[in-house]
Amino acid sequence: MATIYSYVPYKETGYFSHLVADYLDGHPDTQPFYQFTPDAGGIAQAIDQRSKYPVNRDVLVNSLTNQYSGLIRSKKTEENIQLLRQENTFTICTAHQPNLLTGYLYFIYKIIHAIKLAEELGNKFPSNHFVPVYYMGSEDNDIDELGTFRFRGEKFVWDGSGQSGAVGRMDTNGLKPLLNSLLEQFGPPGKNCDDLREMITEAYLKHKTIGAATKYLVNELFGRFGLVILDPDDSGLKNCFVPVMEDELLNQASFPILSQQIEKLGKHYKIQAYPREINLFYLADQLRERIEKKDEKWVVLNTSIEWTKDEMLGELKQYPERFSPNVMLRGIYQETILPNIVFIGGGAEVAYWMQLKTLFEQYNVFYPAIHLRQSVQWVEKKERELREILGFSIAEIFKPELELQKNYVAHHATEDWHTAQEIAAIESVFTSLKEKAAGVDITLGPSAEAAITKLRFQLQSLEKKMLRAEKRKMQVQMDRIARLKKALFPANSLQERIDNFMDYYLIHGAGFMDTLKNGMHPLHAQFLVIESD
């Protein structure tokens, strides 16, 4: 596949928050909220520090071995699982919920970023091993989000077929009508279509749960790269996290620590997530509900479940898998069970991880280097040709449609429709008149200023009318700009937040993943634009 790779600084795209931009720039306002800089130097420091925070590698490998039973593992994945027993092996982790059919493109980009970074670090630090890990957020219960995806502009929604609780545990029964509707739209016929149809059918119609289906699908897409998939909904792994969960239930220590950190961060930036007094759910089939302490009892909301202190501690120690961390504790759980040095997340994840540093310190848990996942804009041949006809640079395609149209008219109009020069000349005259009027009577100054403001407004209105007239002369070009923006930025959003990987897999097959991997520069914080031919 012939491709052209281009890179645009995130700040120039206009799609990233003030916090993310400052974090990437190393702004002083962000520095108290992270441990390691998001670059090679920061990773080197993280590697050096990680050995001070041991994890139970035997439990980790045993859990992974059990989780992979019945799943065909690539040789590279099997090697990576076994390497995790060694103290010089570290993980590069990204996390995401088990969205149906992977949900949005950034699901794919996160994982490939982790794979590519692990590969580059292996070359840079040859005395160590680096394993890419997809941490599947199988305990998330937001079926409204996780059951939705788009394909070829159509929105597909699965409501869980009446199920509730953790989406990863939901039965795949009831998915067949939706999948049949999806597969009817597949094409054109050929190997890519056949491969994807078989992959999806095997995943969702031959595996009992959404978690198992997601694991199969992700393994099929990325197993050849050595990706390791970890499901944290695991008794052995949860047992390693019991001390933190016990402290949370008994003392609610996280709430004041997080609240104080959020207050500090909130002075400069928007807060992404807020803690509760107890940041744990109770988890069972068809159930994931918050735990609260009321008087001297612990209760599970919207149920009849309640415990005394001794009963609650007994439940925790006998069934740790029944307790599920929310977003504020999930990261600490992740770093408790993985020998991780880098966490890769989107802008929102970077933002909420920066709220967590002091909580990690409280529990003496390693706080990893936080890296923004690489964003990608995929430009097919038709859109590339349209961009070239219009004469726009790669960076310019991120500008709003109206700005692109205005700039195009400014460069191609046969008549000058700008009024800035005339406004400046007239304002000069009126300023002179204003001074003269004030000299006669100082109270006339405001009247003169009002006259200048009114004339300026009228001239600006005239300029807009002249611009519209020029646009009408260039209607074909204006329509092309609108078509280009709609294709590349559906719903006025980034492509990666709307589209699904299937649209691209059907065209490019497995080579879609290789093209993404080849173009990614995980240590260079820039937006990747891929133009295919």
Secondary structure as GFF3:
##gff-version 3
##sequence-region A 1 533
A	DSSP	beta_strand	3	9	.	.	.	ID=ss1
A	DSSP	alpha_helix	10	13	.	.	.	ID=ss2
A	DSSP	alpha_helix	18	25	.	.	.	ID=ss3
A	DSSP	three_ten_helix	31	33	.	.	.	ID=ss4
A	DSSP	alpha_helix	40	50	.	.	.	ID=ss5
A	DSSP	alpha_helix	57	67	.	.	.	ID=ss6
A	DSSP	alpha_helix	75	83	.	.	.	ID=ss7
A	DSSP	beta_strand	89	96	.	.	.	ID=ss8
A	DSSP	three_ten_helix	100	102	.	.	.	ID=ss9
A	DSSP	alpha_helix	105	124	.	.	.	ID=ss10
A	DSSP	beta_strand	129	136	.	.	.	ID=ss11
A	DSSP	alpha_helix	143	146	.	.	.	ID=ss12
A	DSSP	beta_strand	148	151	.	.	.	ID=ss13
A	DSSP	beta_strand	154	157	.	.	.	ID=ss14
A	DSSP	three_ten_helix	167	169	.	.	.	ID=ss15
A	DSSP	alpha_helix	176	183	.	.	.	ID=ss16
A	DSSP	alpha_helix	191	205	.	.	.	ID=ss17
A	DSSP	alpha_helix	210	222	.	.	.	ID=ss18
A	DSSP	three_ten_helix	223	225	.	.	.	ID=ss19
A	DSSP	beta_strand	228	230	.	.	.	ID=ss20
A	DSSP	alpha_helix	235	239	.	.	.	ID=ss21
A	DSSP	alpha_helix	242	251	.	.	.	ID=ss22
A	DSSP	alpha_helix	254	265	.	.	.	ID=ss23
A	DSSP	beta_strand	280	284	.	.	.	ID=ss24
A	DSSP	beta_strand	287	294	.	.	.	ID=ss25
A	DSSP	beta_strand	297	300	.	.	.	ID=ss26
A	DSSP	beta_strand	306	307	.	.	.	ID=ss27
A	DSSP	alpha_helix	309	318	.	.	.	ID=ss28
A	DSSP	three_ten_helix	320	322	.	.	.	ID=ss29
A	DSSP	beta_strand	323	325	.	.	.	ID=ss30
A	DSSP	alpha_helix	327	337	.	.	.	ID=ss31
A	DSSP	beta_strand	340	345	.	.	.	ID=ss32
A	DSSP	alpha_helix	347	353	.	.	.	ID=ss33
A	DSSP	alpha_helix	357	362	.	.	.	ID=ss34
A	DSSP	beta_strand	369	372	.	.	.	ID=ss35
A	DSSP	beta_strand	376	379	.	.	.	ID=ss36
A	DSSP	alpha_helix	381	390	.	.	.	ID=ss37
A	DSSP	three_ten_helix	395	398	.	.	.	ID=ss38
A	DSSP	alpha_helix	401	412	.	.	.	ID=ss39
A	DSSP	alpha_helix	420	440	.	.	.	ID=ss40
A	DSSP	three_ten_helix	442	444	.	.	.	ID=ss41
A	DSSP	alpha_helix	445	473	.	.	.	ID=ss42
A	DSSP	alpha_helix	475	488	.	.	.	ID=ss43
A	DSSP	three_ten_helix	490	492	.	.	.	ID=ss44
A	DSSP	three_ten_helix	495	497	.	.	.	ID=ss45
A	DSSP	alpha_helix	501	508	.	.	.	ID=ss46
A	DSSP	alpha_helix	511	519	.	.	.	ID=ss47
A	DSSP	beta_strand	526	532	.	.	.	ID=ss48
###
